[in-house]
Amino acid sequence: MAKKNYKANDIEYNKDGTITLYISEFTYSGLEKLGKQYFKDSRCREGLVKTYALIKLHQLISMGNDAVAIHSSIFTKISKRNYTKYLDILQREMMINIIESPIDNYKDKSGKNCISQEKNRYEVLEFGYDILGKQNKVFPVKLTIKDKDYKVLPIKSDYIKKHYDGAGLNEKREYVMSINNDEVLLVKDIVNHIKQIVNKSSKTHLTLKTTYSHHYSESYLEDLIKEIVIRLDNNKEHIVGNNFDYILDNKHNTRFGYYSELGFSIEALDECMCLRDLRDLASLNTIPEYGKDGKLYSVFSRIRRPIRKYITFRGSPLVEVSDISCAHFTMLPKIFEDYGIEITPWWELESWIYLTQQGDLYSEVVKDTPIPRDAIKPTFQSFFSIKNETSYIYGGKEKDCSNRLILCRWFRNNYPNIYNALLDWHNTQSIKIKRAANRVESDIINPICDDLRALGLHPFRLHDAIYLPQNEVEQIPFDINQRVYDYINKRTKPMLSESA
């Protein structure tokens, strides 16, 4: 059998439960030199190299350039109790960067803390030939990790490749990597258990067998499993019951009573990575309520995109029937008008309306730059609440600075008065601009959903988007996107035409 030619950053999952990462000669020699500088013991020098390789491994699996969450228990398996010393040396010598960035924990319905997600995030800092990719010689670093971690890393890697392999998705990849490995395996155990229940005629003798530790009571997990099973499409007869009777008696909830008939196909379970995904599926039929800003808060709106495509209504898949790109920016003319902000000269706002409704705002910003269209999209989210140009450009992650600078320059050069209105918003308005945008968004989307309901259809709102059962799509008598644009333009365009 021919010997495989490995390249830097190749990953090999070995049959003995170890993982081999191949790193470049440039990096390896630098790590060896560093180890000799700080340690006389060869085992410590080896631990330093493995600590670096472990971070590099996780960053490669996440398919992103940003820092990635790694649980401390993984470090202890690789580097024993000295891992904090190794991390300190690697950071001091600018081989890695450590970012303390806690991700919110959540509690179950009994008030008990759920399995925590990771706190610290790590990234390797590469220089010279590593970046240029000019070196062919590589060195293998063999990592012995816990059995559970060996099983979960390929699961996370495959999930990221399947759903989040693209520019502008670093936050999604970071989220997947941050999920505790025990929780990933617990979710897989639960999913397999549910599939056994569905596939067996007798459903009373199966008990959940979990392979790894968790912090949940058996009764809590049993209740969760029952709620999921009755909402599967092939168990629809269980959905409409006492809960639905209560909804019909509750006048406030009658308008959204049909949400109780949401279900999902069994394929949705395969896309669940954390317990929150399962909890959302279990409570999918919860009736939504309006917030103070008119926004409709529903469990459906929390469902992650990979799972959402398997959500159904009365067995029919839900599909998106509206597509307003960069919605809050598209709604800016209406936001400015509602809050008494005048943009002059008039043609700047007219040009903005044309670009956001007929063109592609993202593509326009990155035109003549090396930045991919999708890579600039996350930058728009933070830009919407800009208060000061300098602090905005340099106040975020170092890697985001160039994107933020390009976006600010583009606005300053092409739409200076709209740009100044965004910068001055917090000085002239008592409401935050995102809250104002949510109100305008609701003023637009809620009436459209009401009209669809009046026609006997069943719309499901997801922020600025509307979903309908696939078998109802052809019954829509109007263009939803055009309705949105008409609302934005109905008072603004006559005013601009008169100014012309």
N, C-alpha and C positions, 0 to 999 in steps of 0.2 A: 504494500500500500504506500503510495507516494506521501512524502512528508508535506504537511500543509505549511504554506508560507504565511506567517502571521504578520499583521501590520499593527502599528500603534493604535491603541484603543479597541482592539479586538477583545471579545469576551468569550470565554469557554466554560460551559457548565460541565464539570467532571462527574464521572460515575460514582466517585467516592464521597460525593456531597460537598466538594470544594468548588470554588470558582477561581479561574485564572484570568487575570487582566494583564494585557501586554502593554507596556509603556515604553516610550522612546528612550534611546540611549542618552539623549540630552537630559531628560528628566531624571532617569535612573542614576546617572553619574552625579547629578546635583544633589539628589537625596542621600546617596552614599557619602558624599563629601560632608554634607550637613550632619549625618549621623556620627561620623568620626570626630567632628568638631565638638559634639556635645556628650558623646558616650564612649566609654571604653569597652563596655559589654556588647558583644555582637548581637545578642538577643534584643537589646534595646534599639540598636541600629535597624534591625529587621522590623521591629515594632513601628518605628518611625515611617519606614517605607510602606508598610501595610496600612497604616493609618491614612496616609496620603492616597494610596491605591483604593481604599474603601470609599473615600469621598469621590474620587474620580469615577469609580464604578457606578455609584448612585447617580452621579450627574449624567453619565452616558445613558443609563437606563431611562432617565427622565427626558432625554432627547432635547434638553434645553440648555441654555447658557447661564441661566440664573442659579442661585443657590438652592440647595435641595435639603429637605428635612431628613435627618438620620437619628434613630433612637440611640440613646446612650448604651443600651444593652448590646447593640451590635458592635459598638466600639470595644466594649469589655471582652467580648469573645475573641476579637482580633488582637487587641493590644493589652489585655489584662487591666490592671489598675493604673498603669502608667499612661493611659490614653489621654488624660487631660494635659499631662506634661508634653506629650507629642503634639497635641493640637496647639498648645501655647507656642512651641518652637516653630511649627510650620507657619503659624500666623505671624509671628514676630519676624520670620525670615521671608515673608511675603510669598510663601508657596500656596497658602490657602487664605480664604477670607471667611470669617464667622459672623453671622448676622443673627442677633436675638430677635426673633419675630414670632411671638406666641400666636397660635391659631385657637380661636375660641372653642372651649369645651362645651358640651351640652348635657342636659340631664334627661333621664327618662321620666315617664309619667308619675313614678313614685317619688321623684325628687333625688334619686341616687345619681351620682356622677357617672357618666358613661366613660368608656375607654378613652383615655386622653390621646389627643394628637400631639405631634412633636412640636418642640419649642424652637430649638436652635436650628439654623439652616447653614449649610456649608457649601463652598465652591472652591475649586482649584484655580489658581492664577497661573496662566501659561505664558511663556515668553519665548522669544527667539525662534529656534528651529521647530518647536512644538506647534507654533502658530503657522509657520510657513510650510510645515509638512515636508521638509526636505531630507529627513533622515529615514533610512530604511531599516537600520538595525534596531531590534526591540528586545526587551527583557521581560520574562514572565514573572508575575507576582501572584503566588498562590494564596488564596484567602480561605480560611476555614471558618465558616459561620454556622449559626444554629440551624437546625433542621427546618424550623418554621420559616426562617429568613431565606433559606435556600429555595423553599417552595414558593414564597410570596414574590420575590424579585422578578422571576419570569412572568408571573401573573400581572404585575404592575407594568412591566415592559410591554407585554402584548396589548394591554388595555390602552396604554398611551399611544402605541403605534396605530391601533385601530381607530381611536377617536380623536386624538389630540396631536397628530403629526402634521404640524403646520405652523407658519409664522403667526405671532400674536396670541399664542395659546399657552404661554409660560405659566400663567396663573392656574390654568386647568391642570397642567402637568404637575405643578407644585402641590396642588391639592391631593392628587392621587398618591404622590410619593409621601405625603405627610400622614396618611392613614396608618394607624398602628397595625403592624403585621398580624398580631393576635386577632384583631378585629376583622381583618380581611379573611382569615381562615375560619373564624366564627361564622361570618356571613356565608362563606362557601358551604360550611356544614349545614346551615339552616336551609340554604337553597336546595341542596341535595336531599335533605329530609322532606321538604315540601314536595319535591318531585316524586319521592317514594310514596307519599300520601296520595298524590293525584293519580299515580299509576296503579295503586292497589284498590281493590274493591272494599276491603275492610280497612277502616281508618281509625280503629280504636286501640290497636296493639303496637303501634309504632311510637317509640320514644326517641327524642333527640339525643344523638351521641356526638358530643363535641370533643375534638382532639386536643384543643389548646385552652389555656386558662382564659377566663373572662370574669367580669364583675357583675353579671346579671343573674337574677334568681330564675329558677326553673319555671316558676309560674309566669313570670314576665315573658320569657321566651315562648312558652306555650301559648299564651294569649296573643302574642305577636304573630305566631304561625297561623293560628286559627283565623285571625283577621285577614291575613294575606290569602289563605286558601279560599275563603268565601268570596273574595273579590276577583279571583281568576275567571276568565271568560267562560271556561267550561263548568263553572259552579255558580252561574248567574242567578239561579233560583233563590240563593241565600241573600242576595243583596237587598231587595225590597222587603222590608220587614217593619219592626217597630220604629226604627230610626226614621224611615220614610213617612210613616204615619205621623210622627211627631213633627216632621217638617211641614206637612200639609196643614197642620193645626197652628203652625207658627207663622203669622201673617208677614213678619219681617223677612222670613226666609223663603216664602213661597216662590218668589221670582227665580231663585236659584235652586229650587228643589231637585231639578234634574241632575245636579252635580252628584247626587247620591247614587246615580246609576253609572258612574265612571268605573271602569274596570281596566284590566290589562291582560295581555297574553303572557304565557309562561316564559317567553323569551326575555321579558323585562327583567326577570330574576337573574339571568346570566350577566346583566350589565350592572348589577348592584355590587358596590365595592365596600361600603360601610353600612353600619346598622341604621344610620339616618336614612339611607336609600330605602331600606325595608320598612322603616317606620312611616315614611311618606307614602309608600304603596299601601300600607295597612290602613292609613287614615285618608286615602285618596278621596273618599266620598264625603268628607267633611264639608259642610255648607260654608261658602265664603262669605266674608263681610267687607263692607266698605270702610276704608280708613278715613281720617280727617281730610286728607287731600283728594278724596274721591277715588283713590286707587282701590282696586278689588284685590283683597288678600285671600289667596286660596292655596291649598296644598298642591294643586296642579301647577301653580306658578313656581313651586320649589323643586319640582322634579327635574333632574339633570337631563340635558339633551339626549345622551345615549339611551336613557330609559324612556324618555318622552315619546319616542316614535312607536312604542308598543302600548301606549295608553289608548283605550277604546271607550266608546259610548255605545251601549247596547250592542256590543260586538263589532262595531265599525271603527276602524282606526281614525284617530284625529289627525287632520292635516292643517297646515298654516294657510290661511286664505288672504292674508295681508302681508305686505312686505315694504315697510317704510324704512329705507336705509338711513342710518344715523339720525334716528327719530327726533331726539331732543334738539339737535342742531337744525333739522328741517322745520321744527316748530318755533324757532327763534322769532320770526316775524310776529307771530301771534303772541308769544310771551312778551315781547317788547311793547306791543300795542296794549295788551291788558294791563301792563304796569307803567304806562305813560312814558315810555322811552321812545324818543323820535330819532330815527336814523336819517341823517342828511349827508350828502345829497341823495335824493330819492332813488337814483339809478343804482346805487350800491346795494340797496335792499332788493331792488328788482333783479339785479344780477344774481344775488344770493338765492332768491326764490327759484330762479331758473336752474341754477347749478344743483341745488338740493332736490328739486323735483324732477328735473329732466336729465341731469348728469350724474356723475359719480364723485362725490366729495373726497372720498379716500384716495382715489386714483389721481385726482387733481393735485392734491397736496404733495404726493410723492413723485409726481412727474419730474423728470430730469434729476432724480436722486437715485442712489442704489438701494433704497429701502423698498421692500415688497409692500404691496397694498395692504395685506392683512396685518403686517407688522406695525402699522401706524394706528390701527383701530383701538388698541388698549390705551394709547396716549390720548385719544380724544376724550375718553371717560374722565380722566383727571383734569384735562384742560377746561372742561365745561365749568368748573368751579374756580378758575384762575382768579387770583387777587393781586398778585405782584409778579411781574415777568421774571425778574432775577431769581426770586425765591422759588418760583415754580420750576424753572429750568434746572436749577442746581439743588433743589430740595428733595428730589426723589432718588431712586437708585442711580448709581453712576452710569450704568449701561443705558438708562433712559434719557440721559441728558441730550444726546444728539437728536433723538426723535422729538423731544420737547422743543429744542432750539429750532428745528426745521418747521415745526407747526406754528410756533410764535412768529417766525419770520414770514411765513406764508400769509398768515392773517394780517400782519402789519403791512405787508406790501400790497395785498389784494383787497382786503376788507378792513381798512384801518378804523372806521367808525364803529363797525360791529365789534371789532376787537376791543376798542376803548369802552364800549358799553358793557362788555363782559368784565373788563378790569374794574370798572366803576360800580358794578352792581352792588357789592357789599357796602359801599359808601352811601348809596342812594335808596336802597330798599331794606325793609325790615324783615323780609322773608328770604330764606336761602334760595338761590336760583334753582337748585334741584327740586326743592319743594314746589316752587312756582311751575317748573316744567311738568311735574307730576300732575298738578292741577289742570294745566292746559291739556295734557295727554288724556286725562280722565274726561274732560269736557268734550273731547273729540271721540274717544273710543267708546265710552259708556252709551251715548245715544245710538251709535251704530249697532252695538250689541242689543239695545232695546228694540230697535227696528227689526233686527233679525229674529228676535224672540217673538215679536208680534206676527211674524210670518210663519210661526210654528217651527222655527229652526232652533238649534241648541248651540249657541256660541260659547266658547271658553276663552276668557281674556288672559293673556300673558303679557303684562306691561303694555307695550304699544302694539302688540300682535294679537290677532284673533285666530282661533282654531275652530274648525267645524268637523263633525263626523264626515267621513269621506262620501257617504251616500247622500249627504245634503248639499254638497258643494255646488252642483249644477242648478240648485234651486235659488241661488243668490241672484236677485233681480237687478243689482247695481254693482258698479266697480268700487270696491271698498277703498282702495288706494286713492281713487279720485275723490271720494267723499272726504277723505282726510285732507287732501290738498284744497278742496273747495272751502273747507272750514278755515284753514289757515289763510286763504286768500280773500275770503268774502268781504272783509272790511279793509284789508290792507291794499289790495290791488286797485279798487276804485280811488282810494286816496292818492296812490302813486300816479295813477293816470291823470287825475286832476292836476297834480303838481307838474306833470310833464307839459 
